[in-house]
């Protein structure tokens, strides 16, 4: 799959896509966010990407994130303890100010619909929610629907099980509405992704949820974007519109432009964006596939528009490196630089690289302190892990701070 032949198409999608009305960010400086769930949460993909959203979009904001996902978990708990133990050990000590709950995949016991199991799920979910609200009365809670069990792209091991999950997702949506809580619809997001993928390329669609239960790493970007929308994350990295004849910015959003000059048809300027694009792996075929069949790019808009360019085509260079070639018409309409390998994208990838290191530490903590048998010296080991994680968080925040770049549009 070739990247350069697809990116102009993605850029066009980002230009013509509808933008949702502005929404206030639901996260605040000093927030502590805990993700409570089963193995889909314990995959540490949508949770990691949500942290990437905040780190790159709001680099001055200090928010701590914690993963409280356990493989196989249900509303009643699982192999590491019942729900009471799970909450007392894995959630309440974190003192989160924000909690997300995503459970349901395991609560139907992988059999066709049985009203007995649905009743257990609904009753257990309400008790779980009540316990969190009672112990953490100030915490803001978001309910997340369980992702689908994929029976559409490559067969099924458990016939009719997605009907069960669809019912559970509807219950979670209704519970959120009746409880006046935010709701993030991962079920619809992944179901739509599967459907679009099947129409586009059935062989790649089968890789979106490869084991029918756990969404792929690329699909988790769509889940993170869905949660980011629920939390009011701005879709705008930056937006700059220039006029090549006036040599002045017409409009800027979340960006500063200076030293705009034109010499022998070459337009140059310095740009300091106040955010970074998402650290999407633009070399990864599945990421490109997901970009092409979803609205993920709409949540990653780093727009550059230039009016009244005289030459028919230009090379864009940033910090002396050629990024891409654009026609005058493309630049007038606007191009989404978040979908190109820019220095800003590279910086965001560095931020995510540190996040990936922290994810491995989180995995080590789970193995040492939660999974049986817990060694006698687990407390000492987890203290070392916590210290290392704190150092990585500080490094991560420093790495996320945007820097100015030199832009050039050179006639071809």
C-alpha positions as CSV (number, residue, x, y, z in Angstrom):
1,X,0.0,0.0,0.0
2,X,1.6,3.3,-1.1
3,X,1.4,6.2,1.2
4,X,2.0,9.1,-1.1
5,X,-0.7,8.2,-3.6
6,X,-3.3,8.0,-0.8
7,X,-2.5,11.1,1.3
8,X,-3.9,13.7,-1.1
9,X,-7.2,11.8,-0.9
10,X,-7.1,11.9,2.9
11,X,-6.2,15.6,2.8
12,X,-9.3,16.3,0.6
13,X,-11.5,14.3,3.1
14,X,-10.1,16.5,5.9
15,X,-11.0,19.7,4.0
16,X,-14.5,18.8,2.9
17,X,-15.4,16.9,6.2
18,X,-18.1,18.5,8.4
19,X,-16.8,20.0,11.6
20,X,-18.7,19.6,14.8
21,X,-19.6,22.7,16.9
22,X,-16.9,23.7,19.4
23,X,-17.3,21.9,22.7
24,X,-15.6,22.7,26.0
25,X,-12.9,20.3,27.1
26,X,-14.1,18.1,29.9
27,X,-10.6,17.6,31.3
28,X,-9.0,20.1,33.6
29,X,-5.4,20.8,34.8
30,X,-4.6,18.3,37.6
31,X,-7.2,15.7,36.6
32,X,-6.5,12.0,37.3
33,X,-8.2,9.8,34.7
34,X,-8.8,6.1,35.3
35,X,-9.9,3.7,32.6
36,X,-11.8,0.8,34.2
37,X,-12.6,-2.2,32.0
38,X,-11.7,-5.7,30.7
39,X,-9.1,-6.9,28.3
40,X,-10.0,-4.4,25.6
41,X,-9.0,-1.7,28.1
42,X,-6.1,-3.8,29.3
43,X,-4.8,-3.8,25.7
44,X,-3.6,-0.3,26.5
45,X,-4.2,1.1,23.0
46,X,-7.3,3.4,23.2
47,X,-6.1,4.5,26.6
48,X,-2.6,5.3,25.4
49,X,-4.0,7.1,22.3
50,X,-6.4,9.1,24.5
51,X,-3.4,10.2,26.5
52,X,-1.6,11.1,23.2
53,X,-4.6,13.2,22.2
54,X,-4.3,15.3,25.4
55,X,-0.5,15.5,25.4
56,X,-0.3,16.6,21.8
57,X,-3.4,18.8,21.6
58,X,-3.0,20.4,25.1
59,X,0.8,20.3,25.9
60,X,0.4,22.8,28.8
61,X,-2.2,20.7,30.5
62,X,-1.1,18.3,33.3
63,X,-3.4,15.3,33.4
64,X,-2.5,11.9,34.8
65,X,-3.9,8.7,33.3
66,X,-4.2,5.2,34.9
67,X,-5.2,1.9,33.3
68,X,-7.5,-0.3,35.5
69,X,-8.3,-2.9,32.9
70,X,-8.1,-6.6,33.7
71,X,-8.4,-9.3,31.0
72,X,-11.6,-11.4,31.3
73,X,-13.3,-9.0,33.6
74,X,-17.1,-8.6,34.0
75,X,-19.2,-6.2,36.0
76,X,-18.9,-8.8,38.8
77,X,-15.0,-8.9,38.6
78,X,-12.9,-11.7,37.3
79,X,-9.8,-13.8,37.8
80,X,-7.9,-11.2,39.8
81,X,-10.8,-10.7,42.3
82,X,-14.5,-9.8,42.6
83,X,-15.8,-6.3,41.8
84,X,-15.4,-5.2,45.5
85,X,-11.7,-6.2,45.5
86,X,-11.2,-4.8,42.1
87,X,-12.5,-1.4,43.0
88,X,-10.7,-1.3,46.4
89,X,-7.4,-2.4,44.9
90,X,-7.3,-1.0,41.4
91,X,-9.5,2.1,41.3
92,X,-10.2,3.8,44.6
93,X,-6.6,4.2,45.7
94,X,-5.9,6.2,42.5
95,X,-8.3,8.9,43.7
96,X,-9.3,9.6,40.1
97,X,-11.3,12.8,39.3
98,X,-12.4,11.2,36.0
99,X,-13.4,7.5,35.5
100,X,-14.4,5.7,32.3
101,X,-16.2,2.3,32.4
102,X,-16.1,-0.1,29.5
103,X,-17.5,-3.6,30.3
104,X,-19.7,-6.1,28.6
105,X,-17.8,-8.3,26.2
106,X,-17.4,-11.1,28.7
107,X,-20.7,-10.6,30.5
108,X,-22.8,-12.7,27.9
109,X,-20.6,-15.7,28.5
110,X,-20.2,-16.2,24.7
111,X,-23.5,-17.9,24.3
112,X,-26.6,-16.7,22.4
113,X,-28.8,-14.2,24.1
114,X,-30.0,-15.3,27.6
115,X,-32.2,-12.8,29.5
116,X,-30.7,-14.3,32.8
117,X,-27.3,-13.0,31.8
118,X,-28.6,-9.7,30.7
119,X,-30.3,-9.2,34.1
120,X,-27.0,-10.1,35.8
121,X,-25.2,-7.6,33.7
122,X,-27.6,-4.8,34.2
123,X,-27.9,-5.3,38.0
124,X,-24.1,-5.7,38.3
125,X,-23.4,-2.6,36.2
126,X,-25.8,-0.5,38.3
127,X,-24.2,-1.7,41.5
128,X,-20.7,-1.0,40.1
129,X,-21.7,2.5,39.1
130,X,-23.3,3.2,42.5
131,X,-20.2,2.0,44.4
132,X,-18.0,4.3,42.4
133,X,-20.3,7.2,42.9
134,X,-20.6,6.5,46.6
135,X,-16.8,6.2,47.2
136,X,-15.7,8.9,44.7
137,X,-18.6,11.4,44.8
138,X,-16.6,14.1,43.0
139,X,-15.5,11.9,40.2
140,X,-16.8,12.6,36.7
141,X,-17.8,9.3,35.1
142,X,-18.2,8.5,31.4
143,X,-19.8,5.2,30.3
144,X,-18.5,3.5,27.2
145,X,-20.4,0.9,25.3
146,X,-18.7,-2.5,24.7
147,X,-17.2,-2.9,21.2
148,X,-19.0,-5.3,18.9
149,X,-18.2,-9.0,18.6
150,X,-17.2,-9.1,15.0
151,X,-19.4,-11.7,13.1
152,X,-19.4,-9.7,9.8
153,X,-15.8,-9.7,8.4
154,X,-14.6,-13.2,8.9
155,X,-17.1,-15.6,10.3
156,X,-17.8,-16.4,14.0
157,X,-16.8,-18.7,16.8
158,X,-19.8,-17.8,18.8
159,X,-22.9,-17.4,16.6
160,X,-25.3,-14.7,17.5
161,X,-23.0,-13.3,20.2
162,X,-23.0,-9.8,18.6
163,X,-26.7,-9.6,19.2
164,X,-26.0,-10.0,22.9
165,X,-23.3,-7.2,22.8
166,X,-25.6,-5.0,20.9
167,X,-28.3,-5.3,23.6
168,X,-25.6,-4.6,26.3
169,X,-24.4,-1.5,24.4
170,X,-28.0,-0.2,24.2
171,X,-28.4,-0.7,28.0
172,X,-25.2,1.2,28.7
173,X,-26.4,4.1,26.5
174,X,-29.8,4.2,28.2
175,X,-28.1,4.0,31.7
176,X,-25.9,6.9,30.8
177,X,-28.9,9.0,29.7
178,X,-31.0,8.2,32.7
179,X,-28.0,8.8,35.0
180,X,-27.1,12.1,33.2
181,X,-23.6,10.8,32.5
182,X,-21.5,11.3,29.3
183,X,-21.6,8.4,27.0
184,X,-19.1,7.3,24.4
185,X,-20.3,4.9,21.7
186,X,-17.4,2.6,20.9
187,X,-19.9,0.0,19.7
188,X,-21.2,2.1,16.9
189,X,-17.8,3.4,16.1
190,X,-16.3,0.0,15.5
191,X,-19.4,-1.4,13.9
192,X,-19.3,1.4,11.4
193,X,-15.6,0.9,10.8
194,X,-16.2,-2.9,10.2
195,X,-19.0,-2.1,7.7
196,X,-16.9,0.5,5.8
197,X,-13.9,-1.8,5.8
198,X,-15.9,-4.7,4.4
199,X,-17.2,-2.5,1.6
200,X,-13.7,-1.2,0.8
201,X,-11.5,-4.3,1.2
202,X,-12.8,-7.5,2.9
203,X,-9.3,-8.9,3.4
204,X,-8.1,-5.8,5.4
205,X,-11.5,-5.5,7.1
206,X,-10.9,-9.0,8.6
207,X,-7.8,-7.5,10.4
208,X,-9.7,-4.7,12.1
209,X,-10.9,-7.0,14.9
210,X,-8.6,-10.0,14.1
211,X,-9.9,-12.3,16.9
212,X,-13.4,-11.0,16.6
213,X,-13.2,-9.7,20.2
214,X,-10.2,-7.3,20.5
215,X,-10.0,-4.4,18.1
216,X,-6.6,-4.0,16.3
217,X,-4.1,-1.4,17.3
218,X,-5.2,0.8,14.3
219,X,-8.9,0.4,15.1
220,X,-8.2,1.7,18.7
221,X,-7.4,5.1,17.1
222,X,-11.1,5.3,16.1
223,X,-12.1,4.4,19.7
224,X,-9.8,7.0,21.1
225,X,-11.1,9.6,18.7
226,X,-14.7,8.7,19.8
227,X,-13.8,9.2,23.4
228,X,-11.9,12.4,22.6
229,X,-15.0,13.8,21.0
230,X,-17.0,12.9,24.0
231,X,-14.5,14.8,26.2
232,X,-14.7,17.8,24.0
233,X,-11.1,17.6,22.6
234,X,-10.7,20.2,19.8
235,X,-10.2,18.6,16.3
236,X,-7.9,21.5,15.4
237,X,-4.1,21.1,15.8
238,X,-3.7,24.4,14.0
239,X,-5.1,26.3,11.0
240,X,-3.2,28.9,9.0
241,X,-4.4,30.8,5.9
242,X,-1.9,33.0,4.0
243,X,-2.1,35.4,1.1
244,X,0.8,35.2,-1.3
245,X,0.2,38.7,-2.7
246,X,-0.4,40.5,0.6
247,X,2.4,38.6,2.4
248,X,0.2,38.5,5.5
249,X,-1.7,35.8,7.4
250,X,-5.4,36.1,6.6
251,X,-6.4,33.9,9.6
252,X,-4.7,31.7,12.2
253,X,-6.0,29.3,14.8
254,X,-3.8,27.9,17.5
255,X,-0.7,29.1,15.7
256,X,1.6,32.1,15.3
257,X,3.1,33.1,11.9
258,X,6.0,35.5,11.5
259,X,8.7,36.6,9.0
260,X,6.5,35.9,5.9
261,X,8.4,36.8,2.8
262,X,8.5,36.1,-0.9
263,X,11.7,35.9,-3.0
264,X,11.8,34.9,-6.6
265,X,8.4,33.2,-6.2
266,X,9.4,31.3,-3.1
267,X,7.2,31.9,-0.1
268,X,8.8,31.5,3.3
269,X,7.6,32.0,6.9
270,X,8.2,30.9,10.5
271,X,5.3,29.0,12.2
272,X,4.8,28.1,15.8
273,X,1.8,25.9,16.3
274,X,0.5,25.5,19.9
275,X,-0.2,21.8,19.5
276,X,1.1,18.7,17.7
277,X,-0.6,16.3,15.3
278,X,-1.5,12.9,16.4
279,X,1.4,10.3,16.3
280,X,-0.2,8.2,13.6
281,X,2.1,5.7,12.0
282,X,1.8,6.8,8.4
283,X,3.9,3.9,7.2
284,X,1.5,1.4,8.6
285,X,-0.9,-0.1,6.0
286,X,-3.7,-0.7,8.6
287,X,-3.5,2.9,9.9
288,X,-3.8,4.2,6.3
289,X,-6.8,1.8,5.8
290,X,-8.5,3.1,8.9
291,X,-7.9,6.7,7.9
292,X,-9.5,6.0,4.5
293,X,-12.7,4.4,5.9
294,X,-13.3,6.6,9.0
295,X,-13.5,10.2,10.1
296,X,-10.3,9.9,12.2
297,X,-8.6,12.6,10.1
298,X,-11.4,15.0,11.1
299,X,-10.0,14.9,14.7
300,X,-6.5,15.6,13.5
301,X,-6.6,18.8,11.5
302,X,-3.3,20.7,10.9
303,X,-4.5,22.9,8.1
304,X,-2.4,25.1,5.7
305,X,-4.1,27.2,3.0
306,X,-2.4,29.7,0.7
307,X,-4.3,32.1,-1.6
308,X,-3.1,33.7,-4.9
309,X,-0.1,31.6,-5.6
310,X,1.2,32.4,-9.1
311,X,2.9,29.1,-10.0
312,X,0.9,26.0,-10.9
313,X,2.7,23.7,-8.4
314,X,4.8,23.9,-5.3
315,X,7.1,21.8,-3.1
316,X,6.5,22.3,0.6
317,X,9.7,22.2,2.7
318,X,9.8,22.4,6.5
319,X,13.1,23.0,8.2
320,X,14.9,22.4,4.9
321,X,13.2,19.0,4.3
322,X,10.8,18.3,1.4
323,X,7.5,17.2,2.8
324,X,5.2,16.9,-0.3
325,X,4.2,18.5,-3.6
326,X,0.9,20.3,-4.0
327,X,-0.9,22.1,-6.8
328,X,-1.9,25.7,-6.5
329,X,-5.5,24.6,-6.2
330,X,-4.8,22.1,-3.4
331,X,-3.1,24.8,-1.4
332,X,-5.9,27.3,-2.0
333,X,-8.4,24.7,-0.8
334,X,-6.3,23.7,2.2
335,X,-4.1,20.7,2.9
336,X,-4.0,18.7,6.2
337,X,-0.3,18.5,7.2
338,X,-1.2,16.1,10.0
339,X,-1.4,13.4,7.3
340,X,2.2,14.0,6.1
341,X,5.6,13.1,7.6
342,X,6.4,16.5,9.0
343,X,8.9,17.4,11.8
344,X,5.8,18.0,14.0
345,X,4.5,14.5,13.3
346,X,8.0,13.2,14.2
347,X,7.9,15.0,17.5
348,X,4.5,13.6,18.2
349,X,5.8,10.1,17.5
350,X,8.6,10.8,20.1
351,X,5.9,11.6,22.6
352,X,4.0,8.4,21.9
353,X,7.3,6.4,22.1
354,X,7.7,7.6,25.7
355,X,4.0,6.7,26.3
356,X,4.7,3.2,24.9
357,X,7.6,2.9,27.5
358,X,5.1,3.9,30.2
359,X,2.7,1.3,29.0
360,X,5.3,-1.4,29.4
361,X,5.9,-0.3,33.0
362,X,2.1,-0.4,33.6
363,X,2.1,-4.0,32.3
364,X,5.0,-4.9,34.7
365,X,3.1,-3.4,37.6
366,X,0.1,-5.5,36.7
367,X,2.1,-8.7,36.6
368,X,3.9,-7.9,39.9
369,X,1.2,-6.4,42.0
370,X,-2.1,-7.8,40.8
371,X,-1.7,-11.2,39.1
372,X,-1.2,-14.1,41.4
373,X,1.2,-15.1,42.8
374,X,2.2,-11.6,44.1
375,X,5.9,-11.8,45.2
376,X,6.8,-10.7,48.8
377,X,8.9,-7.8,47.5
378,X,6.2,-6.5,45.1
379,X,5.9,-3.2,47.0
380,X,9.5,-2.4,46.6
381,X,9.4,-3.2,42.9
382,X,6.3,-1.2,42.2
383,X,7.9,1.8,44.0
384,X,10.7,1.6,41.5
385,X,8.2,1.4,38.7
386,X,6.4,4.4,40.0
387,X,9.6,6.4,40.2
388,X,10.6,5.5,36.6
389,X,7.1,6.3,35.4
390,X,7.2,9.8,37.0
391,X,10.5,10.5,35.3
392,X,9.1,9.4,31.9
393,X,6.0,11.6,32.4
394,X,8.2,14.6,33.0
395,X,10.3,13.7,29.9
396,X,7.1,13.2,27.9
397,X,5.7,16.7,28.8
398,X,8.9,18.3,27.8
399,X,9.0,16.4,24.5
400,X,5.4,17.5,23.8
401,X,6.1,21.2,23.9
402,X,5.8,22.7,20.3
403,X,8.7,24.5,18.7
404,X,8.8,26.9,15.8
405,X,9.5,25.6,12.2
406,X,10.7,27.3,9.0
407,X,8.2,26.7,6.1
408,X,9.0,27.2,2.4
409,X,6.8,26.9,-0.6
410,X,9.1,26.5,-3.6
411,X,7.7,26.7,-7.2
412,X,8.4,23.5,-9.2
